[in-house]
Amino acid sequence: MGDVRKFQTGLERVQEERKMQQLEPQNKVVLSIREAAAYSSIGINTIERLLKEPGCPFVLYVGTKRLVTRIPFEEALPEHSAV
């Protein structure tokens, strides 16, 4: 009879894409401020304050949106022992 192929409905395709987007923070290169707060157990306001510091090594601007680059953020945490 030939190949039997499974066709995805629109809903199945969207659910599959959402699964692909749900990576663990330790597997991401860039984190949102909320993800960085949850990942590090540091408050959102504190992370925002750190991102505003001149020369912050872990801030990444995408337009006006501020993101946290994970590896430099992890490396800088011991330096900010009292945030």
N, CA, C and O atoms as a GROMACS GRO file, in nm:
protein
  332
    1MET      N    1   0.078  -0.120   0.000
    1MET     CA    2   0.000   0.000   0.000
    1MET      C    3   0.082   0.127   0.000
    1MET      O    4   0.026   0.235  -0.010
    2GLY      N    5   0.210   0.119   0.011
    2GLY     CA    6   0.292   0.239   0.011
    2GLY      C    7   0.321   0.287   0.152
    2GLY      O    8   0.295   0.218   0.251
    3ASP      N    9   0.376   0.403   0.157
    3ASP     CA   10   0.413   0.462   0.287
    3ASP      C   11   0.292   0.513   0.361
    3ASP      O   12   0.205   0.580   0.305
    4VAL      N   13   0.288   0.482   0.487
    4VAL     CA   14   0.185   0.538   0.575
    4VAL      C   15   0.254   0.649   0.653
    4VAL      O   16   0.348   0.624   0.728
    5ARG      N   17   0.208   0.769   0.634
    5ARG     CA   18   0.271   0.883   0.701
    5ARG      C   19   0.175   0.947   0.798
    5ARG      O   20   0.055   0.956   0.775
    6LYS      N   21   0.232   0.991   0.908
    6LYS     CA   22   0.151   1.059   1.008
    6LYS      C   23   0.155   1.209   0.977
    6LYS      O   24   0.262   1.270   0.969
    7PHE      N   25   0.040   1.265   0.962
    7PHE     CA   26   0.030   1.408   0.937
    7PHE      C   27  -0.006   1.477   1.068
    7PHE      O   28  -0.095   1.434   1.141
    8GLN      N   29   0.066   1.584   1.096
    8GLN     CA   30   0.040   1.658   1.219
    8GLN      C   31  -0.067   1.762   1.195
    8GLN      O   32  -0.069   1.830   1.092
    9THR      N   33  -0.154   1.774   1.291
    9THR     CA   34  -0.251   1.883   1.287
    9THR      C   35  -0.180   2.010   1.331
    9THR      O   36  -0.067   2.004   1.381
   10GLY      N   37  -0.243   2.121   1.312
   10GLY     CA   38  -0.183   2.248   1.355
   10GLY      C   39  -0.153   2.249   1.504
   10GLY      O   40  -0.048   2.298   1.545
   11LEU      N   41  -0.244   2.194   1.584
   11LEU     CA   42  -0.225   2.191   1.729
   11LEU      C   43  -0.107   2.102   1.766
   11LEU      O   44  -0.027   2.139   1.852
   12GLU      N   45  -0.096   1.986   1.702
   12GLU     CA   46   0.017   1.895   1.732
   12GLU      C   47   0.150   1.961   1.696
   12GLU      O   48   0.248   1.945   1.768
   13ARG      N   49   0.152   2.035   1.587
   13ARG     CA   50   0.275   2.103   1.544
   13ARG      C   51   0.315   2.210   1.646
   13ARG      O   52   0.433   2.223   1.679
   14VAL      N   53   0.218   2.287   1.696
   14VAL     CA   54   0.245   2.391   1.795
   14VAL      C   55   0.295   2.328   1.925
   14VAL      O   56   0.390   2.379   1.985
   15GLN      N   57   0.233   2.218   1.968
   15GLN     CA   58   0.276   2.151   2.091
   15GLN      C   59   0.418   2.098   2.075
   15GLN      O   60   0.497   2.105   2.170
   16GLU      N   61   0.452   2.046   1.960
   16GLU     CA   62   0.587   1.996   1.934
   16GLU      C   63   0.689   2.110   1.940
   16GLU      O   64   0.798   2.094   1.996
   17GLU      N   65   0.655   2.226   1.883
   17GLU     CA   66   0.745   2.341   1.885
   17GLU      C   67   0.765   2.391   2.027
   17GLU      O   68   0.876   2.431   2.064
   18ARG      N   69   0.660   2.391   2.109
   18ARG     CA   70   0.673   2.435   2.248
   18ARG      C   71   0.765   2.343   2.327
   18ARG      O   72   0.843   2.390   2.409
   19LYS      N   73   0.756   2.213   2.302
   19LYS     CA   74   0.846   2.118   2.369
   19LYS      C   75   0.990   2.148   2.334
   19LYS      O   76   1.078   2.141   2.420
   20MET      N   77   1.015   2.181   2.210
   20MET     CA   78   1.151   2.210   2.165
   20MET      C   79   1.204   2.337   2.230
   20MET      O   80   1.324   2.348   2.256
   21GLN      N   81   1.116   2.434   2.257
   21GLN     CA   82   1.158   2.561   2.314
   21GLN      C   83   1.180   2.554   2.464
   21GLN      O   84   1.242   2.644   2.521
   22GLN      N   85   1.130   2.452   2.531
   22GLN     CA   86   1.139   2.444   2.676
   22GLN      C   87   1.268   2.375   2.718
   22GLN      O   88   1.267   2.260   2.763
   23LEU      N   89   1.378   2.444   2.703
   23LEU     CA   90   1.507   2.393   2.746
   23LEU      C   91   1.530   2.429   2.892
   23LEU      O   92   1.477   2.528   2.943
   24GLU      N   93   1.609   2.348   2.959
   24GLU     CA   94   1.648   2.380   3.096
   24GLU      C   95   1.745   2.498   3.092
   24GLU      O   96   1.821   2.511   2.997
   25PRO      N   97   1.743   2.585   3.194
   25PRO     CA   98   1.832   2.702   3.194
   25PRO      C   99   1.980   2.666   3.177
   25PRO      O  100   2.054   2.740   3.112
   26GLN      N  101   2.024   2.553   3.234
   26GLN     CA  102   2.165   2.517   3.222
   26GLN      C  103   2.202   2.475   3.080
   26GLN      O  104   2.320   2.460   3.049
   27ASN      N  105   2.104   2.457   2.993
   27ASN     CA  106   2.129   2.423   2.853
   27ASN      C  107   2.114   2.541   2.759
   27ASN      O  108   2.132   2.528   2.638
   28LYS      N  109   2.081   2.657   2.814
   28LYS     CA  110   2.062   2.777   2.734
   28LYS      C  111   2.187   2.864   2.737
   28LYS      O  112   2.264   2.860   2.833
   29VAL      N  113   2.207   2.940   2.632
   29VAL     CA  114   2.319   3.034   2.626
   29VAL      C  115   2.278   3.166   2.688
   29VAL      O  116   2.357   3.231   2.756
   30VAL      N  117   2.155   3.207   2.662
   30VAL     CA  118   2.104   3.336   2.708
   30VAL      C  119   1.977   3.312   2.788
   30VAL      O  120   1.893   3.230   2.751
   31LEU      N  121   1.963   3.385   2.899
   31LEU     CA  122   1.847   3.372   2.987
   31LEU      C  123   1.773   3.506   2.995
   31LEU      O  124   1.833   3.612   2.985
   32SER      N  125   1.643   3.497   3.013
   32SER     CA  126   1.568   3.619   3.046
   32SER      C  127   1.600   3.655   3.191
   32SER      O  128   1.659   3.576   3.264
   33ILE      N  129   1.560   3.773   3.232
   33ILE     CA  130   1.585   3.814   3.370
   33ILE      C  131   1.512   3.722   3.467
   33ILE      O  132   1.567   3.686   3.571
   34ARG      N  133   1.390   3.685   3.434
   34ARG     CA  134   1.315   3.593   3.520
   34ARG      C  135   1.380   3.455   3.528
   34ARG      O  136   1.388   3.396   3.636
   35GLU      N  137   1.428   3.405   3.415
   35GLU     CA  138   1.496   3.275   3.415
   35GLU      C  139   1.624   3.282   3.498
   35GLU      O  140   1.655   3.189   3.573
   36ALA      N  141   1.700   3.392   3.484
   36ALA     CA  142   1.823   3.408   3.560
   36ALA      C  143   1.793   3.415   3.710
   36ALA      O  144   1.868   3.361   3.791
   37ALA      N  145   1.684   3.481   3.746
   37ALA     CA  146   1.645   3.491   3.887
   37ALA      C  147   1.611   3.353   3.942
   37ALA      O  148   1.655   3.317   4.052
   38ALA      N  149   1.534   3.276   3.868
   38ALA     CA  150   1.496   3.143   3.914
   38ALA      C  151   1.618   3.050   3.918
   38ALA      O  152   1.631   2.969   4.010
   39TYR      N  153   1.705   3.062   3.821
   39TYR     CA  154   1.823   2.977   3.810
   39TYR      C  155   1.922   3.003   3.923
   39TYR      O  156   1.984   2.910   3.974
   40SER      N  157   1.937   3.130   3.964
   40SER     CA  158   2.039   3.167   4.061
   40SER      C  159   1.984   3.191   4.202
   40SER      O  160   2.062   3.208   4.296
   41SER      N  161   1.854   3.192   4.218
   41SER     CA  162   1.789   3.225   4.346
   41SER      C  163   1.822   3.367   4.391
   41SER      O  164   1.831   3.395   4.510
   42ILE      N  165   1.839   3.455   4.294
   42ILE     CA  166   1.859   3.598   4.320
   42ILE      C  167   1.734   3.668   4.270
   42ILE      O  168   1.678   3.629   4.168
   43GLY      N  169   1.691   3.770   4.339
   43GLY     CA  170   1.570   3.841   4.302
   43GLY      C  171   1.581   3.913   4.168
   43GLY      O  172   1.690   3.950   4.125
   44ILE      N  173   1.467   3.933   4.105
   44ILE     CA  174   1.461   4.001   3.976
   44ILE      C  175   1.516   4.143   3.987
   44ILE      O  176   1.591   4.187   3.899
   45ASN      N  177   1.480   4.215   4.092
   45ASN     CA  178   1.527   4.353   4.109
   45ASN      C  179   1.679   4.358   4.124
   45ASN      O  180   1.743   4.449   4.071
   46THR      N  181   1.735   4.262   4.195
   46THR     CA  182   1.880   4.258   4.213
   46THR      C  183   1.950   4.230   4.081
   46THR      O  184   2.052   4.292   4.050
   47ILE      N  185   1.897   4.137   4.003
   47ILE     CA  186   1.957   4.109   3.872
   47ILE      C  187   1.946   4.230   3.781
   47ILE      O  188   2.042   4.262   3.710
   48GLU      N  189   1.833   4.298   3.783
   48GLU     CA  190   1.819   4.420   3.702
   48GLU      C  191   1.921   4.525   3.744
   48GLU      O  192   1.978   4.594   3.660
   49ARG      N  193   1.943   4.536   3.875
   49ARG     CA  194   2.043   4.633   3.924
   49ARG      C  195   2.183   4.595   3.876
   49ARG      O  196   2.260   4.682   3.835
   50LEU      N  197   2.216   4.466   3.881
   50LEU     CA  198   2.346   4.421   3.834
   50LEU      C  199   2.364   4.446   3.684
   50LEU      O  200   2.472   4.483   3.640
   51LEU      N  201   2.257   4.427   3.608
   51LEU     CA  202   2.265   4.449   3.463
   51LEU      C  203   2.285   4.596   3.428
   51LEU      O  204   2.340   4.628   3.323
   52LYS      N  205   2.242   4.686   3.517
   52LYS     CA  206   2.257   4.830   3.492
   52LYS      C  207   2.397   4.880   3.524
   52LYS      O  208   2.433   4.991   3.484
   53GLU      N  209   2.478   4.801   3.596
   53GLU     CA  210   2.614   4.845   3.631
   53GLU      C  211   2.696   4.864   3.505
   53GLU      O  212   2.689   4.783   3.413
   54PRO      N  213   2.776   4.972   3.500
   54PRO     CA  214   2.861   4.994   3.383
   54PRO      C  215   2.960   4.878   3.365
   54PRO      O  216   3.022   4.833   3.461
   55GLY      N  217   2.974   4.833   3.242
   55GLY     CA  218   3.068   4.726   3.213
   55GLY      C  219   3.024   4.589   3.259
   55GLY      O  220   3.108   4.500   3.274
   56CYS      N  221   2.895   4.570   3.281
   56CYS     CA  222   2.845   4.440   3.325
   56CYS      C  223   2.882   4.334   3.220
   56CYS      O  224   2.844   4.348   3.104
   57PRO      N  225   2.955   4.229   3.259
   57PRO     CA  226   3.005   4.132   3.161
   57PRO      C  227   2.900   4.033   3.111
   57PRO      O  228   2.927   3.960   3.016
   58PHE      N  229   2.783   4.030   3.173
   58PHE     CA  230   2.686   3.929   3.133
   58PHE      C  231   2.555   3.986   3.079
   58PHE      O  232   2.456   3.913   3.068
   59VAL      N  233   2.553   4.115   3.044
   59VAL     CA  234   2.432   4.172   2.986
   59VAL      C  235   2.441   4.165   2.834
   59VAL      O  236   2.547   4.188   2.776
   60LEU      N  237   2.329   4.132   2.771
   60LEU     CA  238   2.319   4.130   2.626
   60LEU      C  239   2.194   4.208   2.589
   60LEU      O  240   2.084   4.175   2.634
   61TYR      N  241   2.211   4.311   2.508
   61TYR     CA  242   2.097   4.391   2.465
   61TYR      C  243   2.048   4.341   2.330
   61TYR      O  244   2.125   4.327   2.236
   62VAL      N  245   1.918   4.315   2.323
   62VAL     CA  246   1.852   4.285   2.196
   62VAL      C  247   1.748   4.395   2.180
   62VAL      O  248   1.637   4.386   2.233
   63GLY      N  249   1.786   4.498   2.108
   63GLY     CA  250   1.704   4.620   2.105
   63GLY      C  251   1.711   4.684   2.242
   63GLY      O  252   1.820   4.717   2.290
   64THR      N  253   1.598   4.701   2.305
   64THR     CA  254   1.596   4.756   2.441
   64THR      C  255   1.582   4.647   2.547
   64THR      O  256   1.587   4.675   2.666
   65LYS      N  257   1.565   4.525   2.503
   65LYS     CA  258   1.548   4.413   2.596
   65LYS      C  259   1.684   4.369   2.649
   65LYS      O  260   1.780   4.352   2.573
   66ARG      N  261   1.692   4.353   2.781
   66ARG     CA  262   1.815   4.306   2.844
   66ARG      C  263   1.805   4.158   2.872
   66ARG      O  264   1.708   4.111   2.932
   67LEU      N  265   1.906   4.084   2.829
   67LEU     CA  266   1.914   3.940   2.855
   67LEU      C  267   2.042   3.911   2.930
   67LEU      O  268   2.133   3.994   2.934
   68VAL      N  269   2.048   3.794   2.991
   68VAL     CA  270   2.163   3.754   3.072
   68VAL      C  271   2.235   3.640   3.000
   68VAL      O  272   2.175   3.536   2.972
   69THR      N  273   2.364   3.660   2.970
   69THR     CA  274   2.442   3.551   2.912
   69THR      C  275   2.484   3.460   3.027
   69THR      O  276   2.548   3.503   3.123
   70ARG      N  277   2.447   3.334   3.017
   70ARG     CA  278   2.454   3.241   3.130
   70ARG      C  279   2.596   3.217   3.181
   70ARG      O  280   2.620   3.230   3.301
   71ILE      N  281   2.690   3.183   3.094
   71ILE     CA  282   2.824   3.145   3.141
   71ILE      C  283   2.895   3.262   3.210
   71ILE      O  284   2.947   3.244   3.321
   72PRO      N  285   2.901   3.383   3.150
   72PRO     CA  286   2.961   3.494   3.225
   72PRO      C  287   2.885   3.527   3.354
   72PRO      O  288   2.946   3.570   3.451
   73PHE      N  289   2.753   3.506   3.355
   73PHE     CA  290   2.673   3.528   3.476
   73PHE      C  291   2.716   3.432   3.585
   73PHE      O  292   2.735   3.472   3.700
   74GLU      N  293   2.731   3.304   3.550
   74GLU     CA  294   2.775   3.204   3.648
   74GLU      C  295   2.914   3.236   3.701
   74GLU      O  296   2.941   3.220   3.820
   75GLU      N  297   3.003   3.283   3.612
   75GLU     CA  298   3.139   3.316   3.654
   75GLU      C  299   3.143   3.440   3.742
   75GLU      O  300   3.230   3.451   3.829
   76ALA      N  301   3.051   3.532   3.722
   76ALA     CA  302   3.051   3.657   3.799
   76ALA      C  303   2.984   3.642   3.935
   76ALA      O  304   3.004   3.726   4.022
   77LEU      N  305   2.905   3.540   3.954
   77LEU     CA  306   2.833   3.524   4.082
   77LEU      C  307   2.925   3.521   4.203
   77LEU      O  308   2.895   3.589   4.302
   78PRO      N  309   3.037   3.447   4.203
   78PRO     CA  310   3.124   3.450   4.320
   78PRO      C  311   3.182   3.589   4.350
   78PRO      O  312   3.210   3.621   4.465
   79GLU      N  313   3.200   3.672   4.245
   79GLU     CA  314   3.252   3.806   4.264
   79GLU      C  315   3.151   3.894   4.338
   79GLU      O  316   3.190   3.986   4.410
   80HIS      N  317   3.023   3.865   4.321
   80HIS     CA  318   2.916   3.943   4.383
   80HIS      C  319   2.859   3.864   4.501
   80HIS      O  320   2.739   3.837   4.506
   81SER      N  321   2.945   3.827   4.593
   81SER     CA  322   2.900   3.742   4.704
   81SER      C  323   2.798   3.814   4.791
   81SER      O  324   2.717   3.749   4.857
   82ALA      N  325   2.801   3.946   4.792
   82ALA     CA  326   2.703   4.022   4.869
   82ALA      C  327   2.628   4.114   4.774
   82ALA      O  328   2.661   4.232   4.760
   83VAL      N  329   2.527   4.059   4.708
   83VAL     CA  330   2.449   4.140   4.614
   83VAL      C  331   2.338   4.198   4.692
   83VAL      O  332   2.256   4.272   4.637
   0.00000   0.00000   0.00000
